[in-house]
């Protein structure tokens, strides 16, 4: 029987090879679909499918006006013994209240109370929410658009040289900015701003800086104010700018080609360029890495940030994106 089977297999070998190849194809197809599902690998897709599938979720943003501004002046010279200088820039008359040695736990409990219990719109409200769990309190009146420099220092009679090792139970300084006029609190959505400031001492000697900033809204929400990371390309240097003669030559060439317009729009030298195409202006911020590096045309092609390679979960536009007119598209 074995000899008969081998002879038969030899006679029908082309059909046998075809059956083996077809079986291998079916098995390979099943393995690919079992691994990827119906999500075909990117290498097998066309450009339109890639553009559609890699588009990250666009976060809906709402523009609000922040009436408060606070920064540290000469942070390198600030210390617990020498004090710190704060520069304020507020749109309305405000009050700056500094809480030295504020309890970390009490502060975050106060933020939760702002959301669920009562609004922290005055220094007294925050003091009550902290249960007076701080070492020293200072208050200053800030005139609008004054950009005043306020010198703050912990009194020497407290005899405190440091706040202990990390992790600490107290923040060195918590600065609260609130609107002085009650009528102004009805105008702005943001009614107060809490800034947590690190000040170097004998134990923890890292430079003075703002650790956190929280914007407190009249509706009860509070948001952590974070910095955006812009692309590093800057405006062209004076030596790289074209001369008037070069501009005239380029304009004459454009006129000969029929491409010159009636007026040449000036280029914004201070604008940041897209890190991919180097042509469009940066308009999109990628989350969660917070890199602002892509223009309106390039943002739809990336699942990963082109600067840090972190996966993009959400994105939002710095300025309103101009949508094409549907009527113009239909008629064209």
C-alpha positions as CSV (number, residue, x, y, z in Angstrom):
1,X,0.0,0.0,0.0
2,X,2.8,2.4,0.8
3,X,4.4,1.8,-2.6
4,X,1.1,2.5,-4.3
5,X,0.6,5.7,-2.4
6,X,4.1,6.9,-3.3
7,X,3.5,6.1,-7.0
8,X,0.2,8.0,-6.9
9,X,1.8,11.0,-5.1
10,X,4.5,11.1,-7.8
11,X,2.0,11.0,-10.6
12,X,-0.1,13.9,-9.1
13,X,2.8,15.9,-7.7
14,X,1.8,19.3,-9.3
15,X,-1.6,19.1,-7.6
16,X,0.0,18.1,-4.4
17,X,2.3,21.2,-4.4
18,X,-0.6,23.5,-5.3
19,X,-2.5,22.1,-2.3
20,X,0.4,22.5,0.0
21,X,1.0,26.1,-1.1
22,X,-2.7,26.9,-0.7
23,X,-2.8,25.4,2.7
24,X,0.2,27.4,3.8
25,X,-1.5,30.6,2.5
26,X,-4.7,29.9,4.4
27,X,-2.7,29.2,7.6
28,X,-0.6,32.4,7.2
29,X,-3.7,34.5,6.6
30,X,-5.4,33.1,9.7
31,X,-2.3,33.9,11.8
32,X,-2.1,37.5,10.5
33,X,-5.8,38.1,11.1
34,X,-5.6,36.5,14.5
35,X,-2.7,38.7,15.5
36,X,-3.8,42.1,14.0
37,X,-7.5,41.5,13.7
38,X,-9.0,43.5,11.0
39,X,-6.6,46.4,11.8
40,X,-4.3,45.9,8.8
41,X,-0.6,46.9,9.4
42,X,0.3,50.4,8.4
43,X,2.7,49.2,5.8
44,X,-0.2,47.8,3.7
45,X,-2.4,50.9,3.8
46,X,-2.6,53.8,1.5
47,X,-1.9,57.4,2.5
48,X,-5.6,58.3,3.0
49,X,-6.1,55.4,5.4
50,X,-3.0,56.4,7.4
51,X,-4.1,60.0,7.7
52,X,-7.5,58.9,9.0
53,X,-6.3,56.3,11.4
54,X,-3.5,58.3,13.0
55,X,-5.5,61.4,13.8
56,X,-5.5,61.9,17.6
57,X,-8.5,63.1,19.5
58,X,-8.8,66.8,19.5
59,X,-9.5,68.2,22.9
60,X,-12.3,70.8,23.2
61,X,-10.8,74.0,24.7
62,X,-12.5,77.0,26.2
63,X,-10.7,80.3,26.3
64,X,-10.7,82.2,29.6
65,X,-8.9,85.3,30.8
66,X,-6.6,84.9,33.7
67,X,-6.4,88.2,35.7
68,X,-3.4,87.1,37.8
69,X,0.3,87.0,37.0
70,X,3.1,86.0,39.4
71,X,6.8,85.3,38.9
72,X,9.9,85.1,41.0
73,X,12.5,87.9,40.7
74,X,16.2,86.9,41.1
75,X,15.4,83.3,42.0
76,X,19.1,82.6,42.4
77,X,19.5,84.9,45.4
78,X,16.3,83.7,47.2
79,X,16.5,81.6,50.3
80,X,14.7,81.0,53.5
81,X,17.0,83.3,55.4
82,X,17.2,86.1,52.8
83,X,13.6,86.0,51.7
84,X,12.2,86.1,48.1
85,X,11.0,88.8,45.8
86,X,7.8,88.2,43.9
87,X,6.7,90.3,40.9
88,X,2.9,90.6,40.2
89,X,1.1,91.6,37.1
90,X,-2.7,91.7,37.6
91,X,-5.4,93.0,35.4
92,X,-7.4,94.3,38.3
93,X,-6.7,95.5,41.9
94,X,-5.8,92.4,43.8
95,X,-4.5,91.1,47.1
96,X,-1.4,89.0,47.5
97,X,-1.4,86.8,50.6
98,X,1.7,84.7,51.5
99,X,1.3,81.7,53.8
100,X,4.7,80.6,55.1
101,X,5.1,76.9,56.2
102,X,1.7,75.9,54.9
103,X,0.6,72.3,55.6
104,X,0.6,70.2,52.5
105,X,-2.4,68.1,53.6
106,X,-4.4,71.1,54.6
107,X,-3.8,72.9,51.3
108,X,-5.1,70.0,49.2
109,X,-8.0,69.6,51.5
110,X,-8.7,73.3,50.9
111,X,-8.7,72.8,47.2
112,X,-11.3,70.0,47.5
113,X,-13.4,72.3,49.7
114,X,-13.4,74.9,47.0
115,X,-14.8,72.3,44.6
116,X,-17.5,70.8,46.9
117,X,-18.1,73.1,49.9
118,X,-17.4,76.8,49.4
119,X,-15.5,79.1,47.0
120,X,-12.0,80.3,48.0
121,X,-12.3,83.9,46.6
122,X,-10.8,85.7,49.6
123,X,-7.8,85.3,51.8
124,X,-10.1,84.7,54.8
125,X,-11.7,81.8,53.0
126,X,-8.4,80.0,52.4
127,X,-7.3,80.7,55.9
128,X,-10.4,79.0,57.3
129,X,-10.0,76.1,54.9
130,X,-6.4,75.7,56.1
131,X,-7.6,75.8,59.8
132,X,-4.7,78.3,60.3
133,X,-2.2,75.5,59.8
134,X,0.7,77.7,58.7
135,X,3.6,79.5,60.4
136,X,3.3,83.1,59.2
137,X,1.0,85.2,57.1
138,X,1.6,88.3,55.1
139,X,-0.8,90.4,52.9
140,X,-0.2,93.1,50.3
141,X,-2.4,95.2,48.1
142,X,-1.6,95.1,44.4
143,X,-2.7,97.8,42.0
144,X,-3.7,96.7,38.5
145,X,-1.0,96.8,35.8
146,X,1.5,97.9,38.4
147,X,4.1,95.0,38.1
148,X,5.1,95.6,41.7
149,X,8.0,93.8,43.3
150,X,7.0,92.4,46.7
151,X,9.7,91.3,49.1
152,X,8.6,88.5,51.4
153,X,10.5,87.0,54.3
154,X,9.8,84.7,57.1
155,X,10.3,86.5,60.4
156,X,13.5,85.7,62.2
157,X,11.7,85.2,65.5
158,X,10.2,81.9,64.2
159,X,13.8,80.5,64.4
160,X,13.1,78.1,61.5
161,X,16.2,77.2,59.3
162,X,14.6,74.5,57.2
163,X,11.4,72.4,56.8
164,X,13.0,69.0,57.3
165,X,13.9,66.3,54.8
166,X,11.9,65.2,51.7
167,X,9.0,64.4,51.6
168,X,7.9,67.4,53.6
169,X,4.7,68.0,55.5
170,X,4.9,71.7,54.9
171,X,5.4,73.9,51.8
172,X,7.9,76.8,52.3
173,X,5.6,79.4,50.8
174,X,2.1,79.4,49.3
175,X,1.1,82.6,47.6
176,X,-2.6,83.4,47.0
177,X,-3.8,86.1,44.6
178,X,-7.4,87.2,44.9
179,X,-9.5,90.0,43.4
180,X,-9.8,93.0,45.8
181,X,-13.1,94.3,44.4
182,X,-16.1,92.1,44.9
183,X,-17.6,93.3,41.6
184,X,-14.6,92.1,39.6
185,X,-15.3,88.5,40.8
186,X,-18.5,88.6,38.8
187,X,-16.6,89.5,35.6
188,X,-13.9,86.8,35.6
189,X,-14.2,83.0,35.6
190,X,-10.9,82.8,37.5
191,X,-11.4,84.3,41.0
192,X,-8.1,83.3,42.6
193,X,-4.7,81.7,41.9
194,X,-2.7,79.6,44.3
195,X,1.1,79.3,43.8
196,X,3.2,76.8,45.6
197,X,6.8,78.1,45.8
198,X,9.9,76.2,46.8
199,X,12.5,78.3,48.7
200,X,15.9,76.8,49.3
201,X,17.1,76.2,52.9
202,X,19.9,74.4,54.7
203,X,18.4,70.9,54.0
204,X,17.0,71.3,50.5
205,X,19.2,73.7,48.5
206,X,17.6,73.4,45.0
207,X,17.0,76.8,43.4
208,X,13.9,78.8,44.1
209,X,11.0,78.1,41.7
210,X,7.3,77.7,41.4
211,X,6.3,74.1,41.9
212,X,2.6,74.3,41.2
213,X,0.0,76.9,40.2
214,X,-3.7,76.3,40.6
215,X,-6.4,78.4,39.0
216,X,-9.6,78.5,41.0
217,X,-12.8,79.1,39.1
218,X,-16.1,80.7,40.3
219,X,-18.0,77.5,39.3
220,X,-16.0,75.4,41.8
221,X,-13.4,73.8,39.5
222,X,-9.6,74.2,39.9
223,X,-7.0,73.5,37.3
224,X,-3.3,72.9,37.4
225,X,-1.5,75.5,35.3
226,X,1.3,73.9,33.4
227,X,4.0,75.2,31.0
228,X,4.1,74.4,27.3
229,X,7.3,73.3,25.7
230,X,7.8,75.2,22.4
231,X,10.1,74.1,19.6
232,X,13.6,75.4,19.8
233,X,13.8,77.0,16.4
234,X,14.0,80.8,16.6
235,X,13.6,83.7,14.3
236,X,16.3,84.1,11.6
237,X,19.4,86.0,12.5
238,X,20.1,89.4,10.9
239,X,22.9,87.9,8.8
240,X,20.5,85.3,7.3
241,X,17.8,87.8,6.3
242,X,17.7,88.5,2.5
243,X,18.9,92.0,1.4
244,X,16.6,94.4,-0.4
245,X,18.4,93.6,-3.7
246,X,17.7,89.9,-3.2
247,X,14.1,90.7,-2.5
248,X,13.8,92.8,-5.6
249,X,15.4,90.0,-7.7
250,X,13.0,87.4,-6.3
251,X,10.0,89.7,-6.9
252,X,11.0,90.2,-10.5
253,X,11.3,86.5,-11.0
254,X,7.9,86.0,-9.6
255,X,6.4,88.6,-11.8
256,X,7.9,87.0,-14.9
257,X,6.5,83.6,-13.8
258,X,3.1,85.2,-13.2
259,X,3.1,84.3,-9.5
260,X,3.6,87.6,-7.9
261,X,0.6,89.1,-6.0
262,X,-0.4,92.7,-5.7
263,X,1.1,93.0,-2.2
264,X,3.7,90.9,-0.4
265,X,2.7,89.9,3.1
266,X,5.5,90.4,5.6
267,X,6.7,87.3,7.4
268,X,6.4,87.2,11.2
269,X,10.0,86.9,12.3
270,X,9.0,86.0,15.9
271,X,6.8,83.1,14.9
272,X,7.8,79.5,15.5
273,X,7.9,77.1,12.6
274,X,6.6,73.5,12.5
275,X,9.4,71.1,13.3
276,X,8.3,68.7,10.5
277,X,7.6,70.9,7.4
278,X,9.5,74.0,8.6
279,X,6.8,76.0,6.7
280,X,3.6,76.4,8.7
281,X,3.4,78.1,12.1
282,X,3.2,76.1,15.2
283,X,-0.4,75.9,16.3
284,X,-1.0,72.5,18.0
285,X,-0.1,71.2,21.5
286,X,0.3,67.5,22.0
287,X,-0.8,65.8,25.2
288,X,0.4,64.5,27.6
289,X,3.9,65.7,26.7
290,X,2.8,69.3,26.2
291,X,5.1,69.9,23.2
292,X,3.9,72.7,20.9
293,X,5.7,71.8,17.6
294,X,3.2,71.0,14.8
295,X,1.2,73.1,12.3
296,X,-2.4,72.6,11.1
297,X,-1.2,70.5,8.1
298,X,1.1,68.1,9.9
299,X,-0.8,67.3,13.1
300,X,-3.0,64.7,11.5
301,X,-0.1,62.5,10.5
302,X,1.4,61.7,13.9
303,X,0.5,59.2,16.6
304,X,3.8,60.0,18.4
305,X,5.3,63.3,19.3
306,X,8.0,64.1,16.8
307,X,10.2,65.6,19.5
308,X,10.0,63.1,22.4
309,X,8.3,60.1,20.6
310,X,5.6,59.8,23.3
311,X,2.3,58.6,22.1
312,X,-0.2,61.4,21.6
313,X,-3.5,60.9,23.5
314,X,-5.0,64.3,22.9
315,X,-4.2,67.6,21.1
316,X,-5.6,71.1,21.1
317,X,-5.1,74.2,19.0
318,X,-3.5,77.4,20.3
319,X,-5.5,79.5,17.9
320,X,-8.7,78.8,16.1
321,X,-8.2,76.6,13.1
322,X,-9.7,78.1,9.9
323,X,-12.1,75.7,8.4
324,X,-12.5,75.7,4.6
325,X,-15.8,77.2,3.3
326,X,-18.1,74.3,2.2
327,X,-19.8,76.4,-0.5
328,X,-16.4,77.2,-2.0
329,X,-15.4,73.6,-2.0
330,X,-18.6,72.5,-3.7
331,X,-18.4,75.1,-6.4
332,X,-14.7,74.6,-7.1
